Amino acid sequence: MAVNYDKLWCILNERGMMKTELIKEAKISTNAMAKLGRNEDVRVGVLEKICLSLDCKFDDILDIVPESKVNK
């Protein structure tokens, strides 16, 4: 299984929020943001901070994608 954070980028776009603003507001590292940008795994704590900052749930910011769809 792989993770896709396209929903997170949509939320930021809808709110007119830059990634740097989210980094500051959620108090996450630039390294964590870079991993999100590459659809890599991040700690649940990072996702929790993002959700608290954006007042949303995990499924509002990410999708779990089966490997069969990732490789196509």
mmCIF file as gemmi writes it, N, C-alpha and C atoms, coordinates in Angstrom:
data_model
loop_
_atom_site.group_PDB
_atom_site.id
_atom_site.type_symbol
_atom_site.label_atom_id
_atom_site.label_alt_id
_atom_site.label_comp_id
_atom_site.label_asym_id
_atom_site.label_entity_id
_atom_site.label_seq_id
_atom_site.pdbx_PDB_ins_code
_atom_site.Cartn_x
_atom_site.Cartn_y
_atom_site.Cartn_z
_atom_site.occupancy
_atom_site.B_iso_or_equiv
_atom_site.pdbx_formal_charge
_atom_site.auth_seq_id
_atom_site.auth_asym_id
_atom_site.pdbx_PDB_model_num
ATOM 1 N N . MET Axp A 1 ? 0.834 -1.189 0 1 0 ? 1 A 1
ATOM 2 C CA . MET Axp A 1 ? 0 0 0 1 0 ? 1 A 1
ATOM 3 C C . MET Axp A 1 ? 0.878 1.252 0 1 0 ? 1 A 1
ATOM 4 N N . ALA Axp A 2 ? 0.373 2.259 -0.647 1 0 ? 2 A 1
ATOM 5 C CA . ALA Axp A 2 ? 1.071 3.537 -0.706 1 0 ? 2 A 1
ATOM 6 C C . ALA Axp A 2 ? 0.116 4.643 -0.251 1 0 ? 2 A 1
ATOM 7 N N . VAL Axp A 3 ? 0.685 5.786 0.05 1 0 ? 3 A 1
ATOM 8 C CA . VAL Axp A 3 ? -0.101 6.917 0.518 1 0 ? 3 A 1
ATOM 9 C C . VAL Axp A 3 ? -0.042 8.024 -0.524 1 0 ? 3 A 1
ATOM 10 N N . ASN Axp A 4 ? -1.168 8.718 -0.695 1 0 ? 4 A 1
ATOM 11 C CA . ASN Axp A 4 ? -1.238 9.84 -1.613 1 0 ? 4 A 1
ATOM 12 C C . ASN Axp A 4 ? -1.826 11.027 -0.849 1 0 ? 4 A 1
ATOM 13 N N . TYR Axp A 5 ? -1.138 12.159 -0.896 1 0 ? 5 A 1
ATOM 14 C CA . TYR Axp A 5 ? -1.562 13.344 -0.143 1 0 ? 5 A 1
ATOM 15 C C . TYR Axp A 5 ? -2.196 14.419 -1.021 1 0 ? 5 A 1
ATOM 16 N N . ASP Axp A 6 ? -2.713 14.059 -2.188 1 0 ? 6 A 1
ATOM 17 C CA . ASP Axp A 6 ? -3.327 15.049 -3.076 1 0 ? 6 A 1
ATOM 18 C C . ASP Axp A 6 ? -4.457 15.822 -2.386 1 0 ? 6 A 1
ATOM 19 N N . LYS Axp A 7 ? -5.187 15.154 -1.509 1 0 ? 7 A 1
ATOM 20 C CA . LYS Axp A 7 ? -6.279 15.827 -0.789 1 0 ? 7 A 1
ATOM 21 C C . LYS Axp A 7 ? -5.745 16.97 0.073 1 0 ? 7 A 1
ATOM 22 N N . LEU Axp A 8 ? -4.577 16.768 0.664 1 0 ? 8 A 1
ATOM 23 C CA . LEU Axp A 8 ? -3.968 17.816 1.493 1 0 ? 8 A 1
ATOM 24 C C . LEU Axp A 8 ? -3.666 19.037 0.64 1 0 ? 8 A 1
ATOM 25 N N . TRP Axp A 9 ? -3.084 18.825 -0.546 1 0 ? 9 A 1
ATOM 26 C CA . TRP Axp A 9 ? -2.745 19.956 -1.414 1 0 ? 9 A 1
ATOM 27 C C . TRP Axp A 9 ? -4.001 20.681 -1.872 1 0 ? 9 A 1
ATOM 28 N N . CYS Axp A 10 ? -5.08 19.949 -2.083 1 0 ? 10 A 1
ATOM 29 C CA . CYS Axp A 10 ? -6.355 20.572 -2.46 1 0 ? 10 A 1
ATOM 30 C C . CYS Axp A 10 ? -6.877 21.462 -1.331 1 0 ? 10 A 1
ATOM 31 N N . ILE Axp A 11 ? -6.803 20.967 -0.114 1 0 ? 11 A 1
ATOM 32 C CA . ILE Axp A 11 ? -7.261 21.76 1.041 1 0 ? 11 A 1
ATOM 33 C C . ILE Axp A 11 ? -6.44 23.038 1.156 1 0 ? 11 A 1
ATOM 34 N N . LEU Axp A 12 ? -5.12 22.912 1.048 1 0 ? 12 A 1
ATOM 35 C CA . LEU Axp A 12 ? -4.266 24.103 1.142 1 0 ? 12 A 1
ATOM 36 C C . LEU Axp A 12 ? -4.616 25.09 0.034 1 0 ? 12 A 1
ATOM 37 N N . ASN Axp A 13 ? -4.819 24.59 -1.177 1 0 ? 13 A 1
ATOM 38 C CA . ASN Axp A 13 ? -5.165 25.449 -2.296 1 0 ? 13 A 1
ATOM 39 C C . ASN Axp A 13 ? -6.502 26.15 -2.065 1 0 ? 13 A 1
ATOM 40 N N . GLU Axp A 14 ? -7.501 25.41 -1.595 1 0 ? 14 A 1
ATOM 41 C CA . GLU Axp A 14 ? -8.824 25.986 -1.336 1 0 ? 14 A 1
ATOM 42 C C . GLU Axp A 14 ? -8.763 27.084 -0.283 1 0 ? 14 A 1
ATOM 43 N N . ARG Axp A 15 ? -7.874 26.916 0.681 1 0 ? 15 A 1
ATOM 44 C CA . ARG Axp A 15 ? -7.75 27.89 1.775 1 0 ? 15 A 1
ATOM 45 C C . ARG Axp A 15 ? -6.732 28.98 1.471 1 0 ? 15 A 1
ATOM 46 N N . GLY Axp A 16 ? -6.102 28.895 0.313 1 0 ? 16 A 1
ATOM 47 C CA . GLY Axp A 16 ? -5.093 29.888 -0.048 1 0 ? 16 A 1
ATOM 48 C C . GLY Axp A 16 ? -3.898 29.844 0.881 1 0 ? 16 A 1
ATOM 49 N N . MET Axp A 17 ? -3.565 28.663 1.34 1 0 ? 17 A 1
ATOM 50 C CA . MET Axp A 17 ? -2.498 28.489 2.32 1 0 ? 17 A 1
ATOM 51 C C . MET Axp A 17 ? -1.264 27.89 1.649 1 0 ? 17 A 1
ATOM 52 N N . MET Axp A 18 ? -0.12 28.456 1.944 1 0 ? 18 A 1
ATOM 53 C CA . MET Axp A 18 ? 1.145 27.946 1.411 1 0 ? 18 A 1
ATOM 54 C C . MET Axp A 18 ? 1.665 26.827 2.31 1 0 ? 18 A 1
ATOM 55 N N . LYS Axp A 19 ? 2.5 25.974 1.74 1 0 ? 19 A 1
ATOM 56 C CA . LYS Axp A 19 ? 3.108 24.89 2.529 1 0 ? 19 A 1
ATOM 57 C C . LYS Axp A 19 ? 3.904 25.448 3.697 1 0 ? 19 A 1
ATOM 58 N N . THR Axp A 20 ? 4.594 26.566 3.475 1 0 ? 20 A 1
ATOM 59 C CA . THR Axp A 20 ? 5.383 27.165 4.559 1 0 ? 20 A 1
ATOM 60 C C . THR Axp A 20 ? 4.499 27.619 5.719 1 0 ? 20 A 1
ATOM 61 N N . GLU Axp A 21 ? 3.304 28.091 5.396 1 0 ? 21 A 1
ATOM 62 C CA . GLU Axp A 21 ? 2.36 28.485 6.451 1 0 ? 21 A 1
ATOM 63 C C . GLU Axp A 21 ? 1.927 27.271 7.265 1 0 ? 21 A 1
ATOM 64 N N . LEU Axp A 22 ? 1.664 26.163 6.576 1 0 ? 22 A 1
ATOM 65 C CA . LEU Axp A 22 ? 1.265 24.944 7.274 1 0 ? 22 A 1
ATOM 66 C C . LEU Axp A 22 ? 2.402 24.435 8.155 1 0 ? 22 A 1
ATOM 67 N N . ILE Axp A 23 ? 3.616 24.509 7.67 1 0 ? 23 A 1
ATOM 68 C CA . ILE Axp A 23 ? 4.779 24.087 8.462 1 0 ? 23 A 1
ATOM 69 C C . ILE Axp A 23 ? 4.813 24.845 9.781 1 0 ? 23 A 1
ATOM 70 N N . LYS Axp A 24 ? 4.62 26.165 9.712 1 0 ? 24 A 1
ATOM 71 C CA . LYS Axp A 24 ? 4.656 26.995 10.925 1 0 ? 24 A 1
ATOM 72 C C . LYS Axp A 24 ? 3.458 26.731 11.824 1 0 ? 24 A 1
ATOM 73 N N . GLU Axp A 25 ? 2.271 26.697 11.226 1 0 ? 25 A 1
ATOM 74 C CA . GLU Axp A 25 ? 1.045 26.536 12.017 1 0 ? 25 A 1
ATOM 75 C C . GLU Axp A 25 ? 0.97 25.162 12.686 1 0 ? 25 A 1
ATOM 76 N N . ALA Axp A 26 ? 1.339 24.119 11.942 1 0 ? 26 A 1
ATOM 77 C CA . ALA Axp A 26 ? 1.255 22.755 12.479 1 0 ? 26 A 1
ATOM 78 C C . ALA Axp A 26 ? 2.498 22.374 13.271 1 0 ? 26 A 1
ATOM 79 N N . LYS Axp A 27 ? 3.531 23.221 13.182 1 0 ? 27 A 1
ATOM 80 C CA . LYS Axp A 27 ? 4.795 22.94 13.877 1 0 ? 27 A 1
ATOM 81 C C . LYS Axp A 27 ? 5.379 21.598 13.443 1 0 ? 27 A 1
ATOM 82 N N . ILE Axp A 28 ? 5.484 21.44 12.11 1 0 ? 28 A 1
ATOM 83 C CA . ILE Axp A 28 ? 6.11 20.25 11.552 1 0 ? 28 A 1
ATOM 84 C C . ILE Axp A 28 ? 7.411 20.671 10.873 1 0 ? 28 A 1
ATOM 85 N N . SER Axp A 29 ? 8.269 19.722 10.636 1 0 ? 29 A 1
ATOM 86 C CA . SER Axp A 29 ? 9.56 20.034 10.028 1 0 ? 29 A 1
ATOM 87 C C . SER Axp A 29 ? 9.447 20.17 8.51 1 0 ? 29 A 1
ATOM 88 N N . THR Axp A 30 ? 10.414 20.862 7.939 1 0 ? 30 A 1
ATOM 89 C CA . THR Axp A 30 ? 10.467 20.965 6.483 1 0 ? 30 A 1
ATOM 90 C C . THR Axp A 30 ? 10.743 19.589 5.875 1 0 ? 30 A 1
ATOM 91 N N . ASN Axp A 31 ? 11.456 18.752 6.613 1 0 ? 31 A 1
ATOM 92 C CA . ASN Axp A 31 ? 11.714 17.389 6.155 1 0 ? 31 A 1
ATOM 93 C C . ASN Axp A 31 ? 10.407 16.607 6.043 1 0 ? 31 A 1
ATOM 94 N N . ALA Axp A 32 ? 9.531 16.751 7.029 1 0 ? 32 A 1
ATOM 95 C CA . ALA Axp A 32 ? 8.23 16.077 6.987 1 0 ? 32 A 1
ATOM 96 C C . ALA Axp A 32 ? 7.419 16.574 5.792 1 0 ? 32 A 1
ATOM 97 N N . MET Axp A 33 ? 7.449 17.883 5.538 1 0 ? 33 A 1
ATOM 98 C CA . MET Axp A 33 ? 6.714 18.442 4.398 1 0 ? 33 A 1
ATOM 99 C C . MET Axp A 33 ? 7.279 17.909 3.089 1 0 ? 33 A 1
ATOM 100 N N . ALA Axp A 34 ? 8.594 17.778 3.003 1 0 ? 34 A 1
ATOM 101 C CA . ALA Axp A 34 ? 9.209 17.235 1.791 1 0 ? 34 A 1
ATOM 102 C C . ALA Axp A 34 ? 8.759 15.796 1.553 1 0 ? 34 A 1
ATOM 103 N N . LYS Axp A 35 ? 8.676 15.007 2.629 1 0 ? 35 A 1
ATOM 104 C CA . LYS Axp A 35 ? 8.199 13.626 2.501 1 0 ? 35 A 1
ATOM 105 C C . LYS Axp A 35 ? 6.751 13.587 2.019 1 0 ? 35 A 1
ATOM 106 N N . LEU Axp A 36 ? 5.933 14.483 2.55 1 0 ? 36 A 1
ATOM 107 C CA . LEU Axp A 36 ? 4.532 14.57 2.107 1 0 ? 36 A 1
ATOM 108 C C . LEU Axp A 36 ? 4.482 14.892 0.619 1 0 ? 36 A 1
ATOM 109 N N . GLY Axp A 37 ? 5.338 15.794 0.179 1 0 ? 37 A 1
ATOM 110 C CA . GLY Axp A 37 ? 5.371 16.183 -1.223 1 0 ? 37 A 1
ATOM 111 C C . GLY Axp A 37 ? 5.765 15.048 -2.154 1 0 ? 37 A 1
ATOM 112 N N . ARG Axp A 38 ? 6.51 14.084 -1.616 1 0 ? 38 A 1
ATOM 113 C CA . ARG Axp A 38 ? 6.928 12.914 -2.403 1 0 ? 38 A 1
ATOM 114 C C . ARG Axp A 38 ? 6.03 11.703 -2.145 1 0 ? 38 A 1
ATOM 115 N N . ASN Axp A 39 ? 4.92 11.912 -1.438 1 0 ? 39 A 1
ATOM 116 C CA . ASN Axp A 39 ? 3.993 10.832 -1.074 1 0 ? 39 A 1
ATOM 117 C C . ASN Axp A 39 ? 4.702 9.708 -0.334 1 0 ? 39 A 1
ATOM 118 N N . GLU Axp A 40 ? 5.622 10.077 0.542 1 0 ? 40 A 1
ATOM 119 C CA . GLU Axp A 40 ? 6.32 9.102 1.369 1 0 ? 40 A 1
ATOM 120 C C . GLU Axp A 40 ? 5.639 9.003 2.728 1 0 ? 40 A 1
ATOM 121 N N . ASP Axp A 41 ? 5.973 7.931 3.443 1 0 ? 41 A 1
ATOM 122 C CA . ASP Axp A 41 ? 5.419 7.741 4.782 1 0 ? 41 A 1
ATOM 123 C C . ASP Axp A 41 ? 5.94 8.807 5.74 1 0 ? 41 A 1
ATOM 124 N N . VAL Axp A 42 ? 5.049 9.303 6.591 1 0 ? 42 A 1
ATOM 125 C CA . VAL Axp A 42 ? 5.424 10.201 7.683 1 0 ? 42 A 1
ATOM 126 C C . VAL Axp A 42 ? 4.82 9.645 8.962 1 0 ? 42 A 1
ATOM 127 N N . ARG Axp A 43 ? 5.314 10.116 10.064 1 0 ? 43 A 1
ATOM 128 C CA . ARG Axp A 43 ? 4.801 9.656 11.354 1 0 ? 43 A 1
ATOM 129 C C . ARG Axp A 43 ? 3.346 10.097 11.545 1 0 ? 43 A 1
ATOM 130 N N . VAL Axp A 44 ? 2.621 9.297 12.28 1 0 ? 44 A 1
ATOM 131 C CA . VAL Axp A 44 ? 1.218 9.617 12.569 1 0 ? 44 A 1
ATOM 132 C C . VAL Axp A 44 ? 1.138 10.946 13.318 1 0 ? 44 A 1
ATOM 133 N N . GLY Axp A 45 ? 2.118 11.236 14.152 1 0 ? 45 A 1
ATOM 134 C CA . GLY Axp A 45 ? 2.14 12.505 14.883 1 0 ? 45 A 1
ATOM 135 C C . GLY Axp A 45 ? 2.151 13.708 13.96 1 0 ? 45 A 1
ATOM 136 N N . VAL Axp A 46 ? 2.837 13.6 12.832 1 0 ? 46 A 1
ATOM 137 C CA . VAL Axp A 46 ? 2.866 14.687 11.843 1 0 ? 46 A 1
ATOM 138 C C . VAL Axp A 46 ? 1.471 14.869 11.256 1 0 ? 46 A 1
ATOM 139 N N . LEU Axp A 47 ? 0.845 13.768 10.885 1 0 ? 47 A 1
ATOM 140 C CA . LEU Axp A 47 ? -0.508 13.847 10.334 1 0 ? 47 A 1
ATOM 141 C C . LEU Axp A 47 ? -1.491 14.409 11.354 1 0 ? 47 A 1
ATOM 142 N N . GLU Axp A 48 ? -1.311 14.031 12.6 1 0 ? 48 A 1
ATOM 143 C CA . GLU Axp A 48 ? -2.174 14.537 13.677 1 0 ? 48 A 1
ATOM 144 C C . GLU Axp A 48 ? -2.033 16.053 13.807 1 0 ? 48 A 1
ATOM 145 N N . LYS Axp A 49 ? -0.811 16.557 13.789 1 0 ? 49 A 1
ATOM 146 C CA . LYS Axp A 49 ? -0.586 18.005 13.888 1 0 ? 49 A 1
ATOM 147 C C . LYS Axp A 49 ? -1.225 18.741 12.718 1 0 ? 49 A 1
ATOM 148 N N . ILE Axp A 50 ? -1.101 18.172 11.522 1 0 ? 50 A 1
ATOM 149 C CA . ILE Axp A 50 ? -1.705 18.789 10.34 1 0 ? 50 A 1
ATOM 150 C C . ILE Axp A 50 ? -3.224 18.83 10.485 1 0 ? 50 A 1
ATOM 151 N N . CYS Axp A 51 ? -3.804 17.717 10.889 1 0 ? 51 A 1
ATOM 152 C CA . CYS Axp A 51 ? -5.264 17.653 11.04 1 0 ? 51 A 1
ATOM 153 C C . CYS Axp A 51 ? -5.764 18.621 12.11 1 0 ? 51 A 1
ATOM 154 N N . LEU Axp A 52 ? -5.041 18.734 13.203 1 0 ? 52 A 1
ATOM 155 C CA . LEU Axp A 52 ? -5.442 19.686 14.24 1 0 ? 52 A 1
ATOM 156 C C . LEU Axp A 52 ? -5.361 21.119 13.723 1 0 ? 52 A 1
ATOM 157 N N . SER Axp A 53 ? -4.326 21.42 12.956 1 0 ? 53 A 1
ATOM 158 C CA . SER Axp A 53 ? -4.163 22.771 12.409 1 0 ? 53 A 1
ATOM 159 C C . SER Axp A 53 ? -5.238 23.104 11.385 1 0 ? 53 A 1
ATOM 160 N N . LEU Axp A 54 ? -5.605 22.125 10.576 1 0 ? 54 A 1
ATOM 161 C CA . LEU Axp A 54 ? -6.583 22.359 9.515 1 0 ? 54 A 1
ATOM 162 C C . LEU Axp A 54 ? -8.008 22.011 9.927 1 0 ? 54 A 1
ATOM 163 N N . ASP Axp A 55 ? -8.173 21.512 11.16 1 0 ? 55 A 1
ATOM 164 C CA . ASP Axp A 55 ? -9.478 21.104 11.67 1 0 ? 55 A 1
ATOM 165 C C . ASP Axp A 55 ? -10.134 20.094 10.719 1 0 ? 55 A 1
ATOM 166 N N . CYS Axp A 56 ? -9.413 18.984 10.513 1 0 ? 56 A 1
ATOM 167 C CA . CYS Axp A 56 ? -9.917 17.944 9.627 1 0 ? 56 A 1
ATOM 168 C C . CYS Axp A 56 ? -9.505 16.576 10.158 1 0 ? 56 A 1
ATOM 169 N N . LYS Axp A 57 ? -9.863 15.521 9.413 1 0 ? 57 A 1
ATOM 170 C CA . LYS Axp A 57 ? -9.53 14.148 9.794 1 0 ? 57 A 1
ATOM 171 C C . LYS Axp A 57 ? -8.503 13.587 8.819 1 0 ? 57 A 1
ATOM 172 N N . PHE Axp A 58 ? -7.897 12.46 9.196 1 0 ? 58 A 1
ATOM 173 C CA . PHE Axp A 58 ? -6.892 11.822 8.34 1 0 ? 58 A 1
ATOM 174 C C . PHE Axp A 58 ? -7.407 11.599 6.928 1 0 ? 58 A 1
ATOM 175 N N . ASP Axp A 59 ? -8.625 11.065 6.815 1 0 ? 59 A 1
ATOM 176 C CA . ASP Axp A 59 ? -9.133 10.746 5.475 1 0 ? 59 A 1
ATOM 177 C C . ASP Axp A 59 ? -9.467 11.998 4.652 1 0 ? 59 A 1
ATOM 178 N N . ASP Axp A 60 ? -9.406 13.178 5.277 1 0 ? 60 A 1
ATOM 179 C CA . ASP Axp A 60 ? -9.582 14.426 4.538 1 0 ? 60 A 1
ATOM 180 C C . ASP Axp A 60 ? -8.29 14.847 3.839 1 0 ? 60 A 1
ATOM 181 N N . ILE Axp A 61 ? -7.145 14.305 4.292 1 0 ? 61 A 1
ATOM 182 C CA . ILE Axp A 61 ? -5.867 14.759 3.74 1 0 ? 61 A 1
ATOM 183 C C . ILE Axp A 61 ? -5.075 13.675 3.018 1 0 ? 61 A 1
ATOM 184 N N . LEU Axp A 62 ? -5.52 12.421 3.11 1 0 ? 62 A 1
ATOM 185 C CA . LEU Axp A 62 ? -4.748 11.37 2.448 1 0 ? 62 A 1
ATOM 186 C C . LEU Axp A 62 ? -5.63 10.26 1.932 1 0 ? 62 A 1
ATOM 187 N N . ASP Axp A 63 ? -5.085 9.535 0.972 1 0 ? 63 A 1
ATOM 188 C CA . ASP Axp A 63 ? -5.71 8.328 0.441 1 0 ? 63 A 1
ATOM 189 C C . ASP Axp A 63 ? -4.703 7.202 0.531 1 0 ? 63 A 1
ATOM 190 N N . ILE Axp A 64 ? -5.188 6.013 0.799 1 0 ? 64 A 1
ATOM 191 C CA . ILE Axp A 64 ? -4.362 4.816 0.748 1 0 ? 64 A 1
ATOM 192 C C . ILE Axp A 64 ? -4.582 4.198 -0.63 1 0 ? 64 A 1
ATOM 193 N N . VAL Axp A 65 ? -3.494 3.992 -1.351 1 0 ? 65 A 1
ATOM 194 C CA . VAL Axp A 65 ? -3.573 3.507 -2.719 1 0 ? 65 A 1
ATOM 195 C C . VAL Axp A 65 ? -2.969 2.109 -2.803 1 0 ? 65 A 1
ATOM 196 N N . PRO Axp A 66 ? -3.701 1.145 -3.348 1 0 ? 66 A 1
ATOM 197 C CA . PRO Axp A 66 ? -3.141 -0.199 -3.503 1 0 ? 66 A 1
ATOM 198 C C . PRO Axp A 66 ? -1.911 -0.164 -4.413 1 0 ? 66 A 1
ATOM 199 N N . GLU Axp A 67 ? -0.929 -0.982 -4.125 1 0 ? 67 A 1
ATOM 200 C CA . GLU Axp A 67 ? 0.302 -1.047 -4.908 1 0 ? 67 A 1
ATOM 201 C C . GLU Axp A 67 ? 0.029 -1.271 -6.384 1 0 ? 67 A 1
ATOM 202 N N . SER Axp A 68 ? -1.009 -2.045 -6.703 1 0 ? 68 A 1
ATOM 203 C CA . SER Axp A 68 ? -1.314 -2.32 -8.113 1 0 ? 68 A 1
ATOM 204 C C . SER Axp A 68 ? -1.617 -1.031 -8.886 1 0 ? 68 A 1
ATOM 205 N N . LYS Axp A 69 ? -2.179 -0.025 -8.225 1 0 ? 69 A 1
ATOM 206 C CA . LYS Axp A 69 ? -2.492 1.224 -8.882 1 0 ? 69 A 1
ATOM 207 C C . LYS Axp A 69 ? -1.3 2.174 -8.901 1 0 ? 69 A 1
ATOM 208 N N . VAL Axp A 70 ? -0.367 1.994 -7.969 1 0 ? 70 A 1
ATOM 209 C CA . VAL Axp A 70 ? 0.814 2.838 -7.899 1 0 ? 70 A 1
ATOM 210 C C . VAL Axp A 70 ? 1.759 2.521 -9.043 1 0 ? 70 A 1
ATOM 211 N N . ASN Axp A 71 ? 1.906 1.246 -9.356 1 0 ? 71 A 1
ATOM 212 C CA . ASN Axp A 71 ? 2.86 0.788 -10.358 1 0 ? 71 A 1
ATOM 213 C C . ASN Axp A 71 ? 2.385 0.984 -11.79 1 0 ? 71 A 1
ATOM 214 N N . LYS Axp A 72 ? 1.153 1.397 -11.993 1 0 ? 72 A 1
ATOM 215 C CA . LYS Axp A 72 ? 0.614 1.564 -13.356 1 0 ? 72 A 1
ATOM 216 C C . LYS Axp A 72 ? 0.891 2.941 -13.882 1 0 ? 72 A 1
